[in-house]
Amino acid sequence: MGDGHKSAFGMPTPRRSAWLRWIADLVYPPACPGCGVILAGQPSFCATCWRKIRFIERPYCEVLGIPFGYDPGEGMVSAEAIATPPVFDRLRSVAIHEGPVRHLVHGLKYRDRTDLAPMMAAWMLRASERHVLECDGILPVPLHRWRFAGRKFNQSAELARQLAYLSGRPFLPATLVRVKKTARQVGLTARRREENVRAAFKVVPGREMDVAGKHLVLVDDVFTTGATVSSATRALKKAGAAEVTVLTFAMAIAGPI
């Protein structure tokens, strides 16, 4: 049976997780990811930053997950979702991409704070309602191999890995690949973003059974224009996916609609 540090699925057991948390706390003392103030307990936002976070709660568009400024009634969708239906089946996000949430996302993405991923994934699991718990597989939006080589890790994969651990659903990091080396999306217009990632993804030959007829959750850190997750969804639907739920930690919008 070995030392019992890993489960049959290669995930950390509670004993090893506690040890890893102790090491992480030694390297990164629990601090607010929004302002950096040291905290006494588990990593989270301090009271000041917590009050600045705009969590996305109901009522919101059932398709795009955009919060409504009023309650239009159960099951309502936004005018945007009606006018331009997305290729994915639904989008869910934890919070608006601003202030402390932006600092948290940047900490994971640009400052190698992979220790933040478990906390973020726990909130994402809640925001997903039951779509993660009932899915057939969880996939990250992949990086191109050259960008991965430079960055050393994929922040979307770290979030997806933790979601799989929390939910017990299959983690499929090698099913979808980015075959086109795209420019960075930051600073591009919505149209240029769409052109940049067009046909950028494909399902790996031999992995079609991971996708065909399956209900999948596609994970990314931030939803901005939707160009990247839409391109990835098209590849999954082309391979036969029955349903794709996009799940991100943050959503970049100005405010309720």
N, C-alpha and C positions, 0 to 999 in steps of 0.2 A: 504493500500500500504506500510505501515511501514515507515522506515526512508529513503528508497531509496538507501541504501548503497549497496545492491546486486541486480543483474539482475535476471531474471527468471531462469537462469542457475547457480545461486550461485556464479557468478564471480563478482569481485569488480567493482563498477561503477566508472566513472571518478572522482566524488567527494571523494569517499572513497580512490581511488587510489592515489589522490593528498595528502590526509592526511597520508596515509601509506608511501609515498615517503618522506614526511617531517620528519616523525619519523625515517625512514631509514637514511636520511641525518644527523639527529642529532646523531644517534648511529655510523654510518659509514660516515663521511664527504666524499664527492665525491673525490675519489683518483684514480690514475692510477692503475689498477689491475696488471700491469706488474712490476712497480718499487715502487709504493706507494706514489709518489709525489701528494700533494693535488692539486685538480683542481678547477677552478672557476665555471664551468658549470656542466652539467649532467655527470654521470659516463661514462668514456671512457678511451682510452689509451692516454697518453701524446704524443706529437709530436715525441719524441725520440723513444719511444717504438713502435709507429705506423709504423715508417720506418723499424722496424725489423720484422714486421709480414709478412709472406708469405701467402697471401690470395689465395685460390684456384679458379682461374678464367679459362674460356675457353681459349685455347683448352684443353680438358681433355677427358679421356675415358668415353664413354657414359654409360658404365656399372659400372665400379669401381670408376669413378670420379677422377682417378689419373691424375694429370696434365702432359701434354706432353711438352717436351722441344722445340717442333716445331709444326707447324700446319699441321697435316696430312690430313685435309679435314673434312667436316661435317659428323657427324655420325660415326666416326672411333672408334674402340675399341682397347684396349691394347692386346698385345700378351698373357699377364697373364689371361685376361678375356676369351680369346679364348681357351687357353690350359686348364684352370680350371674354367669353368663357375660357378659363385656363385649361391647359392640356392635362394638368394634374387634377385629382378629384377634390382635394381640399388642402388648405394651408392652416397650420396652427403655430402660434408663436407665444413665447412667455411674456415679453414686454417690449415697449417701444425703445428703439435704438437711440438713446440719448443719455447724457449725464452719466450716472454711475453704471448703467447697463453698458454704455459704450466703453467705459474704462475696463469693465470686466471682460468684454469680448476682445478688446485689444490686448489685455493681459494674456489671454489664452493664445491668441493668434500671432502676436508680434513679440511677446516677451517670454515665450516658452513656458507659460504658467499652466502646464498640463495638470497640475494639482487642483486647478479650479474646475476641471471637467466633471468630476462626480457631483458637485453641488449644482452645476448648471444642468446636468442631465436629469437630476431629481426633479427640478422645476419643469423641465421639458416633458418628463413623463406625466406629470400632473396636467400640464397644458394640453397634452394630446388626447385628453379624455380617455377613451378605451382603445383608441386606434393602434397604439403601440402594443398593448397587451393582447390584442386580437389579431395582430398581423402575422404574416408568414415569414417575414425577414426584414432586417434593418440594414440599410445601405447608406454609406456616406457619399457625399458628392466628392468624387476623386480629384486629386491633383494630377497634372501631367508629370511623368516620371522625372523630367529635368527639374521642375519646380520642387518636387518632393525631395530630390537629391540635395537641393540647396537649402531647403527649410528643415529637413530631417524628420518632420512629422506633419500630419494632416489634421488640423484642428477639428474638421468635421468628422473624421474617423475616430478621434478621441471621444467626442460626444456620443457618436453612434456606439462605440465599444461600451461605454458606461451605461447607455440605455439598454443595450442587450444584457448586460450584467444585472441591472435592476429588474428587468422585465422577464428574463429567462427566454427571450425570443432569439432566433438565430441571427448572428452577426455575419454579414456577407461583404467583407471588405474587398474581395477579389473578383466580384461578379461584374461590376461596372467599371470601365476604365475611360480615362480621358485620352483620346487619340490625337487631338489637335492641340498644339502648343499655342495657347491664346495669350493675348496681352492682358495686363492687369485691368480689371473692371473699374477700379476706382478712378473717378474723374470722367468716365465715358458717359455719353448721353444714352437714353434708353434704347434708341435705335442702334447705336454703335455697339452697345452691350449685346443686343440680340444678334447682330452680324458677327460679333467676335466669337460667340460660343455656338454658332450654328453648326450642326453635325460634329460637335466636339466630343461626343461620348458614344460608346457602343458596349453592348454586353459581350463579355469574353466568350469566344467560341468554346463550346463544351460546357458552358455555365447556363445554358438556356433554361434548364429545368429549375434553376433557382428563381426564375422569373415567370415562366409561362403559367398563366392561370392563377398567379399568386397575388395576395394583398400585401403591398410593400409600404414601408415607411422610408422616405428619402430624407436624410439629415444634412443640414447645413447650419452655419453659425448665424448668418444674417440674411434676411430676405429684403432685397432692395427693389429692383424692377421685376424680378422673377425670371430674367433671361437665362441664368445658369440652370436653375432647377427645372425650367421648362424644357431646355435642351436635353437635360438628363432624363426627364420624364418621357420625352419622345422616344429615346433609345429603349427605355424599359417597356413602353407600350408597343413599340415595333417588335420587341421580342416576346410579346404576348402577355404582359402584366395585366391582371384584371383590374387592379386599382392601385393608385399611388397617392399616399398622403405625404405632403411635404411638412416637415417639422423643423423649425428653427428656434434658436434661443431668442433672437431679437428681430424686430420688424421696423424698417425705416419708413415711417410715415409722419406727416406733419401733425396729425391729431385725429380725433373721431370724425366719421363722415356723417 
